[in-house]
């Protein structure tokens, strides 16, 4: 059993990851008036909320930080 787990792990590490071939689009440049702060409120839109109680994730939800 120990040797089969070691073999499986070795095979998984030998396979090149496919996510390394994904081409990501860079974020657009900000305007001169964007990104200045501090702000009174931060809103994160479309988040998946994991509350830590063992309940399933909820979302998408908007998170407001004031």
C-alpha positions as CSV (number, residue, x, y, z in Angstrom):
1,X,0.0,0.0,0.0
2,X,2.8,2.4,0.9
3,X,4.6,1.8,-2.3
4,X,1.5,2.3,-4.5
5,X,0.8,5.6,-2.8
6,X,4.4,6.6,-3.5
7,X,4.1,5.6,-7.1
8,X,0.9,7.5,-7.6
9,X,2.4,10.6,-6.0
10,X,5.5,10.3,-8.3
11,X,3.3,10.0,-11.4
12,X,1.3,13.0,-10.4
13,X,4.4,15.1,-9.9
14,X,5.8,13.9,-13.2
15,X,2.8,15.2,-15.2
16,X,3.3,18.8,-16.3
17,X,0.5,21.0,-15.0
18,X,-2.0,22.1,-17.7
19,X,-2.7,25.4,-15.9
20,X,0.7,26.7,-16.8
21,X,-0.4,27.0,-20.4
22,X,-3.4,29.3,-19.6
23,X,-3.1,32.8,-21.0
24,X,-4.4,35.4,-18.6
25,X,-5.5,38.9,-19.6
26,X,-3.8,41.7,-17.6
27,X,-6.0,44.1,-15.6
28,X,-6.8,47.3,-17.4
29,X,-4.8,50.4,-16.5
30,X,-6.5,52.7,-13.9
31,X,-7.6,56.2,-14.7
32,X,-5.8,59.0,-12.9
33,X,-8.8,59.5,-10.5
34,X,-9.1,55.8,-9.6
35,X,-7.5,54.1,-6.7
36,X,-7.2,57.1,-4.5
37,X,-8.2,56.6,-0.9
38,X,-8.8,56.0,2.0
39,X,-12.4,55.2,1.4
40,X,-15.3,54.9,3.9
41,X,-16.5,51.6,2.3
42,X,-15.1,48.6,0.4
43,X,-17.6,46.4,-1.5
44,X,-16.5,43.0,-2.8
45,X,-19.0,41.8,-5.4
46,X,-19.8,38.2,-6.4
47,X,-17.8,36.5,-3.5
48,X,-18.4,33.0,-2.3
49,X,-18.8,33.1,1.5
50,X,-17.4,30.3,3.7
51,X,-18.6,31.0,7.3
52,X,-16.4,28.4,9.0
53,X,-19.2,26.5,10.7
54,X,-19.1,23.6,8.3
55,X,-22.1,24.8,6.3
56,X,-21.9,24.7,2.5
57,X,-20.5,27.8,0.8
58,X,-23.0,30.5,0.1
59,X,-23.0,33.0,-2.8
60,X,-22.4,34.8,-4.9
61,X,-22.8,37.5,-2.4
62,X,-21.7,41.1,-2.0
63,X,-19.5,41.8,1.1
64,X,-19.5,45.3,2.5
65,X,-16.6,46.4,4.7
66,X,-17.1,49.8,6.5
